[in-house]
Amino acid sequence: MHRPHRWALQDAKARFSELVRRVRSDGPQHVTVHGRDEVVVISADEFRRLQGEPTGKAFVAAFQASPYREIEIEPRRARLPVRDVDL
């Protein structure tokens, strides 16, 4: 398995251009602080892919694929008490 490349924060700051090149050529790059992963730098294309389309198509598709899509749901309306108002 390919182990992602890790950068100490100080190295990532000092060699930022190289970090960006590595993201483009090798994929996501992990930046560590005190030896622990803090952030992962990814390409803009990968970010857009992960973010998905803001159209709601995936949401609609999920509902359409549901085995319960034929169930009719009617909202329940509860009568609320009316209070007197002095004008």
HELIX and SHEET records of a PDB file:
HELIX    1   1 LEU A    9  ALA A   14  1                                   6    
HELIX    2   2 PHE A   16  ASP A   26  1                                  11    
HELIX    3   3 ALA A   44  GLN A   51  1                                   8    
HELIX    4   4 LYS A   57  GLN A   64  1                                   8    
SHEET    1   A 3 HIS A   5  ALA A   8  0                                        
SHEET    2   A 3 GLN A  29  VAL A  33  1                                        
SHEET    3   A 3 ARG A  36  VAL A  41 -1                                        
END                                                                             
